[in-house]
């Protein structure tokens, strides 16, 4: 099954780990994530594509990333 959420009303939030220098800028849209799909994008390219993750997969990734120095 392939579902692409409408990102028109997405309220993008920059990761607290993104630096102010602009080199590592990851954003996600928590208001869209409530639908069960988590959009993630590069804030340097706001009109570019977003990666869409199922909420459970995204939660697993975040949990993994928090336990590593990546």
PDB file of N, H, CA, C and O in Angstrom:
ATOM      1  N   UNK A   1       0.837  -1.176   0.000  1.00  0.00           N
ATOM      2  CA  UNK A   1       0.000   0.000   0.000  1.00  0.00           C
ATOM      3  C   UNK A   1       0.883   1.240   0.000  1.00  0.00           C
ATOM      4  O   UNK A   1       1.825   1.334   0.787  1.00  0.00           O
ATOM      5  N   UNK A   2       0.591   2.166  -0.855  1.00  0.00           N
ATOM      6  H   UNK A   2      -0.174   2.090  -1.494  1.00  0.00           H
ATOM      7  CA  UNK A   2       1.349   3.404  -0.931  1.00  0.00           C
ATOM      8  C   UNK A   2       0.420   4.572  -0.642  1.00  0.00           C
ATOM      9  O   UNK A   2      -0.569   4.780  -1.345  1.00  0.00           O
ATOM     10  N   UNK A   3       0.743   5.329   0.393  1.00  0.00           N
ATOM     11  H   UNK A   3       1.546   5.159   0.964  1.00  0.00           H
ATOM     12  CA  UNK A   3      -0.062   6.484   0.760  1.00  0.00           C
ATOM     13  C   UNK A   3       0.852   7.686   0.881  1.00  0.00           C
ATOM     14  O   UNK A   3       1.832   7.658   1.626  1.00  0.00           O
ATOM     15  N   UNK A   4       0.536   8.727   0.161  1.00  0.00           N
ATOM     16  H   UNK A   4      -0.260   8.750  -0.444  1.00  0.00           H
ATOM     17  CA  UNK A   4       1.301   9.957   0.248  1.00  0.00           C
ATOM     18  C   UNK A   4       0.427  11.017   0.898  1.00  0.00           C
ATOM     19  O   UNK A   4      -0.600  11.394   0.332  1.00  0.00           O
ATOM     20  N   UNK A   5       0.809  11.508   2.073  1.00  0.00           N
ATOM     21  H   UNK A   5       1.643  11.203   2.532  1.00  0.00           H
ATOM     22  CA  UNK A   5      -0.014  12.516   2.739  1.00  0.00           C
ATOM     23  C   UNK A   5       0.070  13.861   2.030  1.00  0.00           C
ATOM     24  O   UNK A   5       1.067  14.178   1.380  1.00  0.00           O
ATOM     25  N   UNK A   6      -0.987  14.640   2.165  1.00  0.00           N
ATOM     26  H   UNK A   6      -1.797  14.383   2.693  1.00  0.00           H
ATOM     27  CA  UNK A   6      -1.005  16.005   1.646  1.00  0.00           C
ATOM     28  C   UNK A   6      -0.185  16.860   2.605  1.00  0.00           C
ATOM     29  O   UNK A   6      -0.561  17.016   3.767  1.00  0.00           O
ATOM     30  N   UNK A   7       0.915  17.408   2.142  1.00  0.00           N
ATOM     31  H   UNK A   7       1.221  17.281   1.198  1.00  0.00           H
ATOM     32  CA  UNK A   7       1.808  18.186   2.998  1.00  0.00           C
ATOM     33  C   UNK A   7       1.564  19.684   2.908  1.00  0.00           C
ATOM     34  O   UNK A   7       2.348  20.476   3.432  1.00  0.00           O
ATOM     35  N   UNK A   8       0.476  20.077   2.243  1.00  0.00           N
ATOM     36  H   UNK A   8      -0.160  19.434   1.818  1.00  0.00           H
ATOM     37  CA  UNK A   8       0.177  21.497   2.063  1.00  0.00           C
ATOM     38  C   UNK A   8       0.117  22.240   3.391  1.00  0.00           C
ATOM     39  O   UNK A   8       0.656  23.341   3.504  1.00  0.00           O
ATOM     40  N   UNK A   9      -0.525  21.661   4.390  1.00  0.00           N
ATOM     41  H   UNK A   9      -0.962  20.766   4.298  1.00  0.00           H
ATOM     42  CA  UNK A   9      -0.676  22.324   5.683  1.00  0.00           C
ATOM     43  C   UNK A   9       0.347  21.901   6.715  1.00  0.00           C
ATOM     44  O   UNK A   9       0.146  22.102   7.912  1.00  0.00           O
ATOM     45  N   UNK A  10       1.447  21.313   6.259  1.00  0.00           N
ATOM     46  H   UNK A  10       1.611  21.149   5.286  1.00  0.00           H
ATOM     47  CA  UNK A  10       2.460  20.819   7.196  1.00  0.00           C
ATOM     48  C   UNK A  10       3.103  21.971   7.962  1.00  0.00           C
ATOM     49  O   UNK A  10       3.472  22.995   7.386  1.00  0.00           O
ATOM     50  N   UNK A  11       3.226  21.781   9.260  1.00  0.00           N
ATOM     51  H   UNK A  11       2.927  20.949   9.727  1.00  0.00           H
ATOM     52  CA  UNK A  11       3.932  22.731  10.119  1.00  0.00           C
ATOM     53  C   UNK A  11       5.268  22.086  10.480  1.00  0.00           C
ATOM     54  O   UNK A  11       5.345  21.220  11.352  1.00  0.00           O
ATOM     55  N   UNK A  12       6.309  22.528   9.794  1.00  0.00           N
ATOM     56  H   UNK A  12       6.246  23.231   9.086  1.00  0.00           H
ATOM     57  CA  UNK A  12       7.617  21.888   9.910  1.00  0.00           C
ATOM     58  C   UNK A  12       8.356  22.371  11.152  1.00  0.00           C
ATOM     59  O   UNK A  12       8.356  23.561  11.465  1.00  0.00           O
ATOM     60  N   UNK A  13       8.981  21.436  11.851  1.00  0.00           N
ATOM     61  H   UNK A  13       8.981  20.469  11.596  1.00  0.00           H
ATOM     62  CA  UNK A  13       9.738  21.712  13.066  1.00  0.00           C
ATOM     63  C   UNK A  13      11.159  21.195  12.867  1.00  0.00           C
ATOM     64  O   UNK A  13      11.366  20.040  12.497  1.00  0.00           O
ATOM     65  N   UNK A  14      12.138  22.074  13.119  1.00  0.00           N
ATOM     66  H   UNK A  14      11.970  23.013  13.419  1.00  0.00           H
ATOM     67  CA  UNK A  14      13.537  21.674  12.952  1.00  0.00           C
ATOM     68  C   UNK A  14      13.993  20.860  14.159  1.00  0.00           C
ATOM     69  O   UNK A  14      13.638  21.167  15.297  1.00  0.00           O
ATOM     70  N   UNK A  15      14.761  19.849  13.904  1.00  0.00           N
ATOM     71  H   UNK A  15      15.049  19.600  12.979  1.00  0.00           H
ATOM     72  CA  UNK A  15      15.318  19.015  14.965  1.00  0.00           C
ATOM     73  C   UNK A  15      16.154  19.862  15.914  1.00  0.00           C
ATOM     74  O   UNK A  15      16.876  20.763  15.487  1.00  0.00           O
ATOM     75  N   UNK A  16      16.049  19.562  17.206  1.00  0.00           N
ATOM     76  H   UNK A  16      15.463  18.830  17.552  1.00  0.00           H
ATOM     77  CA  UNK A  16      16.854  20.279  18.195  1.00  0.00           C
ATOM     78  C   UNK A  16      18.341  19.960  18.034  1.00  0.00           C
ATOM     79  O   UNK A  16      19.184  20.666  18.586  1.00  0.00           O
ATOM     80  N   UNK A  17      18.668  18.914  17.292  1.00  0.00           N
ATOM     81  H   UNK A  17      17.983  18.340  16.843  1.00  0.00           H
ATOM     82  CA  UNK A  17      20.057  18.541  17.051  1.00  0.00           C
ATOM     83  C   UNK A  17      20.621  19.193  15.794  1.00  0.00           C
ATOM     84  O   UNK A  17      21.808  19.039  15.505  1.00  0.00           O
ATOM     85  N   UNK A  18      19.805  19.911  15.048  1.00  0.00           N
ATOM     86  H   UNK A  18      18.841  20.037  15.282  1.00  0.00           H
ATOM     87  CA  UNK A  18      20.288  20.591  13.851  1.00  0.00           C
ATOM     88  C   UNK A  18      21.119  21.789  14.281  1.00  0.00           C
ATOM     89  O   UNK A  18      20.714  22.561  15.151  1.00  0.00           O
ATOM     90  N   UNK A  19      22.258  21.933  13.675  1.00  0.00           N
ATOM     91  H   UNK A  19      22.587  21.306  12.968  1.00  0.00           H
ATOM     92  CA  UNK A  19      23.140  23.036  14.027  1.00  0.00           C
ATOM     93  C   UNK A  19      22.671  24.350  13.434  1.00  0.00           C
ATOM     94  O   UNK A  19      21.904  24.368  12.471  1.00  0.00           O
ATOM     95  N   UNK A  20      23.134  25.455  14.012  1.00  0.00           N
ATOM     96  H   UNK A  20      23.757  25.441  14.794  1.00  0.00           H
ATOM     97  CA  UNK A  20      22.793  26.780  13.497  1.00  0.00           C
ATOM     98  C   UNK A  20      23.574  27.113  12.238  1.00  0.00           C
ATOM     99  O   UNK A  20      23.235  28.065  11.534  1.00  0.00           O
ATOM    100  N   UNK A  21      24.614  26.344  11.945  1.00  0.00           N
ATOM    101  H   UNK A  21      24.889  25.571  12.516  1.00  0.00           H
ATOM    102  CA  UNK A  21      25.428  26.603  10.768  1.00  0.00           C
ATOM    103  C   UNK A  21      24.763  26.201   9.465  1.00  0.00           C
ATOM    104  O   UNK A  21      25.255  26.544   8.390  1.00  0.00           O
ATOM    105  N   UNK A  22      23.661  25.484   9.542  1.00  0.00           N
ATOM    106  H   UNK A  22      23.262  25.205  10.415  1.00  0.00           H
ATOM    107  CA  UNK A  22      22.929  25.107   8.347  1.00  0.00           C
ATOM    108  C   UNK A  22      23.393  23.834   7.674  1.00  0.00           C
ATOM    109  O   UNK A  22      22.864  23.463   6.626  1.00  0.00           O
ATOM    110  N   UNK A  23      24.371  23.156   8.252  1.00  0.00           N
ATOM    111  H   UNK A  23      24.801  23.457   9.103  1.00  0.00           H
ATOM    112  CA  UNK A  23      24.899  21.961   7.593  1.00  0.00           C
ATOM    113  C   UNK A  23      24.062  20.714   7.851  1.00  0.00           C
ATOM    114  O   UNK A  23      24.018  19.811   7.015  1.00  0.00           O
ATOM    115  N   UNK A  24      23.406  20.659   8.988  1.00  0.00           N
ATOM    116  H   UNK A  24      23.441  21.393   9.667  1.00  0.00           H
ATOM    117  CA  UNK A  24      22.649  19.463   9.364  1.00  0.00           C
ATOM    118  C   UNK A  24      21.244  19.883   9.783  1.00  0.00           C
ATOM    119  O   UNK A  24      20.974  20.027  10.976  1.00  0.00           O
ATOM    120  N   UNK A  25      20.371  20.075   8.842  1.00  0.00           N
ATOM    121  H   UNK A  25      20.591  19.958   7.874  1.00  0.00           H
ATOM    122  CA  UNK A  25      19.044  20.608   9.140  1.00  0.00           C
ATOM    123  C   UNK A  25      17.951  19.620   8.744  1.00  0.00           C
ATOM    124  O   UNK A  25      17.586  19.505   7.574  1.00  0.00           O
ATOM    125  N   UNK A  26      17.448  18.920   9.735  1.00  0.00           N
ATOM    126  H   UNK A  26      17.744  19.013  10.685  1.00  0.00           H
ATOM    127  CA  UNK A  26      16.377  17.957   9.510  1.00  0.00           C
ATOM    128  C   UNK A  26      15.104  18.515  10.122  1.00  0.00           C
ATOM    129  O   UNK A  26      15.118  19.006  11.251  1.00  0.00           O
ATOM    130  N   UNK A  27      14.004  18.442   9.386  1.00  0.00           N
ATOM    131  H   UNK A  27      13.992  18.043   8.469  1.00  0.00           H
ATOM    132  CA  UNK A  27      12.711  18.893   9.882  1.00  0.00           C
ATOM    133  C   UNK A  27      11.691  17.775   9.761  1.00  0.00           C
ATOM    134  O   UNK A  27      11.813  16.898   8.906  1.00  0.00           O
ATOM    135  N   UNK A  28      10.692  17.813  10.616  1.00  0.00           N
ATOM    136  H   UNK A  28      10.592  18.526  11.311  1.00  0.00           H
ATOM    137  CA  UNK A  28       9.577  16.878  10.531  1.00  0.00           C
ATOM    138  C   UNK A  28       8.302  17.660  10.777  1.00  0.00           C
ATOM    139  O   UNK A  28       8.340  18.778  11.292  1.00  0.00           O
ATOM    140  N   UNK A  29       7.175  17.076  10.411  1.00  0.00           N
ATOM    141  H   UNK A  29       7.143  16.168   9.994  1.00  0.00           H
ATOM    142  CA  UNK A  29       5.882  17.754  10.541  1.00  0.00           C
ATOM    143  C   UNK A  29       5.000  16.986  11.522  1.00  0.00           C
ATOM    144  O   UNK A  29       4.280  16.072  11.122  1.00  0.00           O
ATOM    145  N   UNK A  30       5.053  17.354  12.813  1.00  0.00           N
ATOM    146  H   UNK A  30       5.638  18.097  13.138  1.00  0.00           H
ATOM    147  CA  UNK A  30       4.275  16.616  13.812  1.00  0.00           C
ATOM    148  C   UNK A  30       2.767  16.676  13.592  1.00  0.00           C
ATOM    149  O   UNK A  30       2.056  15.747  13.975  1.00  0.00           O
ATOM    150  N   UNK A  31       2.265  17.752  12.982  1.00  0.00           N
ATOM    151  H   UNK A  31       2.843  18.506  12.671  1.00  0.00           H
ATOM    152  CA  UNK A  31       0.816  17.811  12.754  1.00  0.00           C
ATOM    153  C   UNK A  31       0.369  16.796  11.707  1.00  0.00           C
ATOM    154  O   UNK A  31      -0.780  16.353  11.740  1.00  0.00           O
ATOM    155  N   UNK A  32       1.237  16.420  10.791  1.00  0.00           N
ATOM    156  H   UNK A  32       2.170  16.779  10.765  1.00  0.00           H
ATOM    157  CA  UNK A  32       0.920  15.378   9.814  1.00  0.00           C
ATOM    158  C   UNK A  32       1.154  14.001  10.435  1.00  0.00           C
ATOM    159  O   UNK A  32       0.460  13.039  10.105  1.00  0.00           O
ATOM    160  N   UNK A  33       2.131  13.915  11.332  1.00  0.00           N
ATOM    161  H   UNK A  33       2.694  14.697  11.600  1.00  0.00           H
ATOM    162  CA  UNK A  33       2.473  12.639  11.962  1.00  0.00           C
ATOM    163  C   UNK A  33       1.294  12.050  12.727  1.00  0.00           C
ATOM    164  O   UNK A  33       1.234  10.838  12.933  1.00  0.00           O
ATOM    165  N   UNK A  34       0.369  12.881  13.144  1.00  0.00           N
ATOM    166  H   UNK A  34       0.417  13.865  12.977  1.00  0.00           H
ATOM    167  CA  UNK A  34      -0.818  12.384  13.850  1.00  0.00           C
ATOM    168  C   UNK A  34      -1.620  11.413  12.989  1.00  0.00           C
ATOM    169  O   UNK A  34      -2.412  10.628  13.510  1.00  0.00           O
ATOM    170  N   UNK A  35      -1.416  11.466  11.673  1.00  0.00           N
ATOM    171  H   UNK A  35      -0.773  12.104  11.250  1.00  0.00           H
ATOM    172  CA  UNK A  35      -2.126  10.568  10.753  1.00  0.00           C
ATOM    173  C   UNK A  35      -1.494   9.177  10.704  1.00  0.00           C
ATOM    174  O   UNK A  35      -2.036   8.266  10.078  1.00  0.00           O
ATOM    175  N   UNK A  36      -0.334   9.016  11.373  1.00  0.00           N
ATOM    176  H   UNK A  36       0.107   9.756  11.881  1.00  0.00           H
ATOM    177  CA  UNK A  36       0.358   7.728  11.350  1.00  0.00           C
ATOM    178  C   UNK A  36       1.513   7.680  10.370  1.00  0.00           C
ATOM    179  O   UNK A  36       2.230   6.682  10.299  1.00  0.00           O
ATOM    180  N   UNK A  37       1.701   8.760   9.610  1.00  0.00           N
ATOM    181  H   UNK A  37       1.119   9.571   9.669  1.00  0.00           H
ATOM    182  CA  UNK A  37       2.816   8.863   8.670  1.00  0.00           C
ATOM    183  C   UNK A  37       3.652  10.080   9.052  1.00  0.00           C
ATOM    184  O   UNK A  37       3.106  11.155   9.300  1.00  0.00           O
ATOM    185  N   UNK A  38       4.967   9.918   9.103  1.00  0.00           N
ATOM    186  H   UNK A  38       5.411   9.045   8.902  1.00  0.00           H
ATOM    187  CA  UNK A  38       5.854  10.986   9.555  1.00  0.00           C
ATOM    188  C   UNK A  38       6.676  11.507   8.378  1.00  0.00           C
ATOM    189  O   UNK A  38       7.541  10.796   7.867  1.00  0.00           O
ATOM    190  N   UNK A  39       6.412  12.757   7.939  1.00  0.00           N
ATOM    191  H   UNK A  39       5.710  13.335   8.355  1.00  0.00           H
ATOM    192  CA  UNK A  39       7.220  13.336   6.874  1.00  0.00           C
ATOM    193  C   UNK A  39       8.492  13.981   7.445  1.00  0.00           C
ATOM    194  O   UNK A  39       8.450  14.661   8.470  1.00  0.00           O
ATOM    195  N   UNK A  40       9.605  13.756   6.771  1.00  0.00           N
ATOM    196  H   UNK A  40       9.639  13.203   5.938  1.00  0.00           H
ATOM    197  CA  UNK A  40      10.904  14.289   7.180  1.00  0.00           C
ATOM    198  C   UNK A  40      11.541  14.911   5.942  1.00  0.00           C
ATOM    199  O   UNK A  40      11.478  14.342   4.852  1.00  0.00           O
ATOM    200  N   UNK A  41      12.159  16.086   6.115  1.00  0.00           N
ATOM    201  H   UNK A  41      12.211  16.548   7.000  1.00  0.00           H
ATOM    202  CA  UNK A  41      12.789  16.742   4.961  1.00  0.00           C
ATOM    203  C   UNK A  41      14.057  17.474   5.377  1.00  0.00           C
ATOM    204  O   UNK A  41      14.348  17.636   6.562  1.00  0.00           O
ATOM    205  N   UNK A  42      14.790  17.903   4.381  1.00  0.00           N
ATOM    206  H   UNK A  42      14.553  17.771   3.419  1.00  0.00           H
ATOM    207  CA  UNK A  42      15.983  18.725   4.556  1.00  0.00           C
ATOM    208  C   UNK A  42      15.521  20.177   4.546  1.00  0.00           C
ATOM    209  O   UNK A  42      14.966  20.638   3.548  1.00  0.00           O
ATOM    210  N   UNK A  43      15.739  20.903   5.632  1.00  0.00           N
ATOM    211  H   UNK A  43      16.190  20.529   6.443  1.00  0.00           H
ATOM    212  CA  UNK A  43      15.248  22.280   5.718  1.00  0.00           C
ATOM    213  C   UNK A  43      15.940  23.216   4.734  1.00  0.00           C
ATOM    214  O   UNK A  43      15.425  24.294   4.437  1.00  0.00           O
ATOM    215  N   UNK A  44      17.099  22.814   4.230  1.00  0.00           N
ATOM    216  H   UNK A  44      17.517  21.938   4.471  1.00  0.00           H
ATOM    217  CA  UNK A  44      17.788  23.650   3.245  1.00  0.00           C
ATOM    218  C   UNK A  44      17.109  23.601   1.883  1.00  0.00           C
ATOM    219  O   UNK A  44      17.379  24.434   1.018  1.00  0.00           O
ATOM    220  N   UNK A  45      16.221  22.615   1.693  1.00  0.00           N
ATOM    221  H   UNK A  45      16.001  21.938   2.396  1.00  0.00           H
ATOM    222  CA  UNK A  45      15.505  22.450   0.427  1.00  0.00           C
ATOM    223  C   UNK A  45      14.009  22.304   0.744  1.00  0.00           C
ATOM    224  O   UNK A  45      13.442  21.227   0.557  1.00  0.00           O
ATOM    225  N   UNK A  46      13.369  23.379   1.223  1.00  0.00           N
ATOM    226  H   UNK A  46      13.830  24.253   1.375  1.00  0.00           H
ATOM    227  CA  UNK A  46      11.978  23.267   1.669  1.00  0.00           C
ATOM    228  C   UNK A  46      10.990  22.891   0.566  1.00  0.00           C
ATOM    229  O   UNK A  46       9.922  22.354   0.858  1.00  0.00           O
ATOM    230  N   UNK A  47      11.322  23.157  -0.667  1.00  0.00           N
ATOM    231  H   UNK A  47      12.190  23.593  -0.904  1.00  0.00           H
ATOM    232  CA  UNK A  47      10.432  22.780  -1.771  1.00  0.00           C
ATOM    233  C   UNK A  47      10.799  21.418  -2.354  1.00  0.00           C
ATOM    234  O   UNK A  47      10.182  20.961  -3.317  1.00  0.00           O
ATOM    235  N   UNK A  48      11.794  20.781  -1.772  1.00  0.00           N
ATOM    236  H   UNK A  48      12.294  21.152  -0.990  1.00  0.00           H
ATOM    237  CA  UNK A  48      12.225  19.470  -2.241  1.00  0.00           C
ATOM    238  C   UNK A  48      11.348  18.368  -1.683  1.00  0.00           C
ATOM    239  O   UNK A  48      10.339  18.632  -1.028  1.00  0.00           O
ATOM    240  N   UNK A  49      11.733  17.147  -1.942  1.00  0.00           N
ATOM    241  H   UNK A  49      12.553  16.933  -2.474  1.00  0.00           H
ATOM    242  CA  UNK A  49      10.922  16.008  -1.498  1.00  0.00           C
ATOM    243  C   UNK A  49      11.031  15.783   0.008  1.00  0.00           C
ATOM    244  O   UNK A  49      11.987  16.209   0.656  1.00  0.00           O
ATOM    245  N   UNK A  50      10.039  15.113   0.529  1.00  0.00           N
ATOM    246  H   UNK A  50       9.262  14.767   0.003  1.00  0.00           H
ATOM    247  CA  UNK A  50      10.060  14.676   1.926  1.00  0.00           C
ATOM    248  C   UNK A  50      10.057  13.156   1.939  1.00  0.00           C
ATOM    249  O   UNK A  50       9.417  12.517   1.105  1.00  0.00           O
ATOM    250  N   UNK A  51      10.765  12.597   2.875  1.00  0.00           N
ATOM    251  H   UNK A  51      11.285  13.116   3.553  1.00  0.00           H
ATOM    252  CA  UNK A  51      10.706  11.155   3.092  1.00  0.00           C
ATOM    253  C   UNK A  51       9.525  10.885   4.011  1.00  0.00           C
ATOM    254  O   UNK A  51       9.323  11.608   4.987  1.00  0.00           O
ATOM    255  N   UNK A  52       8.749   9.862   3.712  1.00  0.00           N
ATOM    256  H   UNK A  52       8.914   9.275   2.919  1.00  0.00           H
ATOM    257  CA  UNK A  52       7.572   9.532   4.512  1.00  0.00           C
ATOM    258  C   UNK A  52       7.815   8.193   5.199  1.00  0.00           C
ATOM    259  O   UNK A  52       8.079   7.185   4.545  1.00  0.00           O
ATOM    260  N   UNK A  53       7.722   8.199   6.517  1.00  0.00           N
ATOM    261  H   UNK A  53       7.508   9.019   7.048  1.00  0.00           H
ATOM    262  CA  UNK A  53       7.917   6.989   7.314  1.00  0.00           C
ATOM    263  C   UNK A  53       6.629   6.628   8.035  1.00  0.00           C
ATOM    264  O   UNK A  53       5.871   7.511   8.436  1.00  0.00           O
ATOM    265  N   UNK A  54       6.380   5.343   8.200  1.00  0.00           N
ATOM    266  H   UNK A  54       6.996   4.626   7.875  1.00  0.00           H
ATOM    267  CA  UNK A  54       5.298   4.931   9.086  1.00  0.00           C
ATOM    268  C   UNK A  54       5.719   5.312  10.501  1.00  0.00           C
ATOM    269  O   UNK A  54       6.901   5.254  10.838  1.00  0.00           O
ATOM    270  N   UNK A  55       4.754   5.701  11.324  1.00  0.00           N
ATOM    271  H   UNK A  55       3.794   5.749  11.050  1.00  0.00           H
ATOM    272  CA  UNK A  55       5.057   6.205  12.664  1.00  0.00           C
ATOM    273  C   UNK A  55       5.875   5.213  13.488  1.00  0.00           C
ATOM    274  O   UNK A  55       6.807   5.618  14.184  1.00  0.00           O
ATOM    275  N   UNK A  56       5.549   3.932  13.423  1.00  0.00           N
ATOM    276  H   UNK A  56       4.792   3.603  12.858  1.00  0.00           H
ATOM    277  CA  UNK A  56       6.282   2.926  14.204  1.00  0.00           C
ATOM    278  C   UNK A  56       7.736   2.827  13.751  1.00  0.00           C
ATOM    279  O   UNK A  56       8.636   2.695  14.581  1.00  0.00           O
ATOM    280  N   UNK A  57       7.971   2.890  12.451  1.00  0.00           N
ATOM    281  H   UNK A  57       7.240   2.998  11.777  1.00  0.00           H
ATOM    282  CA  UNK A  57       9.336   2.828  11.928  1.00  0.00           C
ATOM    283  C   UNK A  57      10.125   4.066  12.352  1.00  0.00           C
ATOM    284  O   UNK A  57      11.293   3.960  12.725  1.00  0.00           O
ATOM    285  N   UNK A  58       9.495   5.229  12.297  1.00  0.00           N
ATOM    286  H   UNK A  58       8.546   5.315  11.994  1.00  0.00           H
ATOM    287  CA  UNK A  58      10.158   6.467  12.704  1.00  0.00           C
ATOM    288  C   UNK A  58      10.494   6.424  14.199  1.00  0.00           C
ATOM    289  O   UNK A  58      11.589   6.819  14.600  1.00  0.00           O
ATOM    290  N   UNK A  59       9.562   5.950  15.017  1.00  0.00           N
ATOM    291  H   UNK A  59       8.672   5.629  14.692  1.00  0.00           H
ATOM    292  CA  UNK A  59       9.801   5.852  16.460  1.00  0.00           C
ATOM    293  C   UNK A  59      10.973   4.919  16.748  1.00  0.00           C
ATOM    294  O   UNK A  59      11.788   5.202  17.626  1.00  0.00           O
ATOM    295  N   UNK A  60      11.061   3.821  16.022  1.00  0.00           N
ATOM    296  H   UNK A  60      10.399   3.592  15.309  1.00  0.00           H
ATOM    297  CA  UNK A  60      12.183   2.893  16.198  1.00  0.00           C
ATOM    298  C   UNK A  60      13.500   3.552  15.824  1.00  0.00           C
ATOM    299  O   UNK A  60      14.498   3.384  16.524  1.00  0.00           O
ATOM    300  N   UNK A  61      13.512   4.299  14.727  1.00  0.00           N
ATOM    301  H   UNK A  61      12.701   4.435  14.158  1.00  0.00           H
ATOM    302  CA  UNK A  61      14.723   4.999  14.306  1.00  0.00           C
ATOM    303  C   UNK A  61      15.153   6.026  15.351  1.00  0.00           C
ATOM    304  O   UNK A  61      16.331   6.097  15.701  1.00  0.00           O
ATOM    305  N   UNK A  62      14.211   6.819  15.849  1.00  0.00           N
ATOM    306  H   UNK A  62      13.254   6.762  15.564  1.00  0.00           H
ATOM    307  CA  UNK A  62      14.533   7.844  16.846  1.00  0.00           C
ATOM    308  C   UNK A  62      15.080   7.194  18.116  1.00  0.00           C
ATOM    309  O   UNK A  62      16.056   7.676  18.690  1.00  0.00           O
ATOM    310  N   UNK A  63      14.463   6.118  18.549  1.00  0.00           N
ATOM    311  H   UNK A  63      13.670   5.726  18.083  1.00  0.00           H
ATOM    312  CA  UNK A  63      14.949   5.398  19.729  1.00  0.00           C
ATOM    313  C   UNK A  63      16.377   4.916  19.507  1.00  0.00           C
ATOM    314  O   UNK A  63      17.229   5.066  20.383  1.00  0.00           O
ATOM    315  N   UNK A  64      16.639   4.340  18.342  1.00  0.00           N
ATOM    316  H   UNK A  64      15.947   4.218  17.631  1.00  0.00           H
ATOM    317  CA  UNK A  64      17.985   3.881  18.002  1.00  0.00           C
ATOM    318  C   UNK A  64      18.972   5.050  17.996  1.00  0.00           C
ATOM    319  O   UNK A  64      20.054   4.955  18.576  1.00  0.00           O
ATOM    320  N   UNK A  65      18.602   6.145  17.344  1.00  0.00           N
ATOM    321  H   UNK A  65      17.723   6.222  16.873  1.00  0.00           H
ATOM    322  CA  UNK A  65      19.504   7.291  17.216  1.00  0.00           C
ATOM    323  C   UNK A  65      19.835   7.901  18.576  1.00  0.00           C
ATOM    324  O   UNK A  65      20.951   8.375  18.787  1.00  0.00           O
ATOM    325  N   UNK A  66      18.889   7.892  19.482  1.00  0.00           N
ATOM    326  H   UNK A  66      17.982   7.507  19.310  1.00  0.00           H
ATOM    327  CA  UNK A  66      19.130   8.452  20.818  1.00  0.00           C
ATOM    328  C   UNK A  66      20.145   7.638  21.610  1.00  0.00           C
ATOM    329  O   UNK A  66      20.771   8.156  22.535  1.00  0.00           O
ATOM    330  N   UNK A  67      20.310   6.381  21.258  1.00  0.00           N
ATOM    331  H   UNK A  67      19.801   5.960  20.507  1.00  0.00           H
ATOM    332  CA  UNK A  67      21.246   5.527  21.994  1.00  0.00           C
ATOM    333  C   UNK A  67      22.631   5.509  21.359  1.00  0.00           C
ATOM    334  O   UNK A  67      23.535   4.846  21.866  1.00  0.00           O
ATOM    335  N   UNK A  68      22.803   6.223  20.267  1.00  0.00           N
ATOM    336  H   UNK A  68      22.069   6.763  19.855  1.00  0.00           H
ATOM    337  CA  UNK A  68      24.072   6.237  19.543  1.00  0.00           C
ATOM    338  C   UNK A  68      24.601   7.662  19.441  1.00  0.00           C
ATOM    339  O   UNK A  68      23.848   8.629  19.565  1.00  0.00           O
ATOM    340  N   UNK A  69      25.876   7.774  19.217  1.00  0.00           N
ATOM    341  H   UNK A  69      26.487   6.989  19.115  1.00  0.00           H
ATOM    342  CA  UNK A  69      26.495   9.070  18.965  1.00  0.00           C
ATOM    343  C   UNK A  69      26.650   9.209  17.460  1.00  0.00           C
ATOM    344  O   UNK A  69      27.736   9.024  16.912  1.00  0.00           O
ATOM    345  N   UNK A  70      25.533   9.540  16.795  1.00  0.00           N
ATOM    346  H   UNK A  70      24.651   9.690  17.241  1.00  0.00           H
ATOM    347  CA  UNK A  70      25.578   9.653  15.333  1.00  0.00           C
ATOM    348  C   UNK A  70      25.340  11.072  14.893  1.00  0.00           C
ATOM    349  O   UNK A  70      25.342  11.356  13.695  1.00  0.00           O
TER     350      UNK A  70
END
